[in-house]
């Protein structure tokens, strides 16, 4: 599992601002296996929060602990293991490689989750309406199609915590519902937690709201 503690954390850019938040400048505990949505309007630090948790940015004051260890004390080898088997993520820039195909982008995950193989992954693509894109270059897809590829890629690997940065922002209602269902299925299979950022809140996922 992945347990998170924040102690008086604040992005440097907000250091001189009096922020009223359930995340910044306070103490926050993220339960192992907990399911949360972090809600805020643009510019409040939702993306920064997720980057801080992954150790990809350090421009903040305060302390963040993963499994009772301060993030700056986690070494490179430990991060490799965390990102390989414990934490999966979907960011707004999607982190897909445009000149590679959908199949090749999905194949970049370090390993597939137990029981998952190409047939099951193709079926996930079918569920969200892009099974025919398997051999297509990512650069030929719409942003909404790319978003679905990024979601499915994040779900193919083993994880105990799924970090999602507004993952449905370019999806219509029907595809959003389908992707939500896939995510919930994988959370149950992995007995994993989730932190998802949102402007307006996600319905039907049973998430505890944290206001940023």
N, C-alpha and C positions, 0 to 999 in steps of 0.2 A: 504494500500500500504506500501511498504518499501523503504525508501529513505536513501541513504548512502553518507556520506562525509568523505574523508580522508584528513588529514592535516599533511604533512611532516612525513608520516609513513615510517618506514624502519625496516626490521627485524634486530634483534641484530647481527645476523651472518654477515650481510652486512654493519655494522655500519662504518667500517674503509675502505670501498670500495667506490670509486666514481662511482655510478650507474647512467646511463642514462636511464630513464624510465618514462613512463606516469603514473606510479602508485607510485613507491617509491620516497621519498624525494621531493614530490610536492603536489599540491592540486588537488583533484579529486572529482567530483560530479557524483554519479550514480543516474540517474533519476528514479522516481517511474514508474514502468511498462516498463523501458528501457530494451532493448535486446542487450547484449554485449558478445563479445568473448575476453578473455584475452590471448594473444598469446606470447609465449616465448619458448625457448629451455629448456631442463631439467636443473634443478639446479638454476633457476632464482626466485623461490619462488611462483609458481602458487598455489600449494597445501596450502602453508603457508597462502597466501592471503585469501583463502576461510575459513580456520580455524580461522583466525583473525576475519573475518566478523561474524562468528558464536559464537564468544566468547570462543572458545575451546582452544585457545592459546593466551598468552599475552607477548611473548618474542619479543617485538618490541618497538621502540620509536615512538613518535608522537601520534596523536589522531584519533580515528575512531568514527563516530557518526552514530547511527541507529535512524532514525526518530528524529533527532536533540538531541539525548541523547547519551552521551559518553558511550561506551561499558562497561568500568569498573563500571559505575553507574547503569547498568541494573541488577536488582536483580533476584534471582532464579525463583521466581514466574513469572516474566515478560518473562524470557527466556522460561519457560515451555509453555506459551501462544504463544510466537513467533514461537517456533518450532512445536507447535501443529497445528496452523492455518495460519501462515504467511510465514514461510520459509520451503522449502523442499530441500533435498540435495542428491547428489550421489557422493560418494568419490571412489578413486581408490581401496581402500581395500574392498569396497562394503558393509561392515557392515551387512553381512548376517550371520545367525547362522547355521552352517553346519549340525548339527544333527536334525534340524527341516525341515519339508517339505517346498516346494514352497508356498503352501497355508498358512502354519503357519507363515512363514516369512512375507508374505504380510499382514497377519492379525495382525502383530505387530504395524501397523500404529495406532496412537491414535484415529483417526476417518476417515471415508471415506468422500470424497468430495460429495457435494449435487448431488443426482441422480446416484451415483455410488454404485454398489452392486457386489456380487460374479459373476453374469452372465456377467456383463460388463467387469469385470477384467479378467475373463476367455477369453472373446473375444479379449482383448488386448494381452493376451498371444498367442492366436491363430494367430493374425496378425503377430507376430514376430516368429512364428514357434515353440512355446514350450507349446502349450495347453496340450499336453500329459504328461507334467512334473508336473502337479498340485499336485499330491500326492507323488512325488519323493523327497527324501532327497536331500538337496542342495549339500551335499558332493559328490553326484554321478554325478553332472553336470560339463560340461566343463566351463572354465572361461568365455567364450563368452556367454554361456547360463546363467551363474550367473549374468553377466553384464546386460542382458536383464531383468532378474527378478528384479534386483536393480532399473533399470530405471522405470519399471512398478510400483513397490512399491512406488517410489517417486511421481509418477503421480496420485496415487489413493487418496491421501489426499488433503485437501484444502491448497492453498498456494497463496501468492502474489509475492514471489520471489523464483526462482528455481536456486540452485547452483549446477553446474555439473563440476566435475574434470575429464577431458578427458574421458567422459562416453562411447565413441565408440572405445576405443583403441584396443579391441580384437574382433571387429566385422568386418565381410566382408562388401563389398560395399552395397550389397542388404539389409542386416539387418540394416546397418547404416542408409540407406534411410528410411526404415520402422520406425525405432526408432525416427529419426528426425521428421517424419510426426506426430507420436503420441505426441511428445513433443510440437510441434507447435499447435496441436489441443487443448491440455490442456492449453497452455498459452492463447489461445484465449478464451477458456471457463472460465478461472479464471481471465481474464484480468490482467495477471501477467507478471512480468519481468523475465529475465534470465541472469545469468552470467555463462558462460561456458569457461573453460580453454582448450587450444588446442596448439599442437605443430605447426600445419601447416594451421590452419583455417578451419572453417566449411562452406560448400557451401549450398546455397539454404535455409538459415534460416533467412536472412535479419538482420544479427547481425552487430553492430558497433564494430570495432576493437580497442582494447586498447593494446598497446605494453608494455609488462612488462620488 
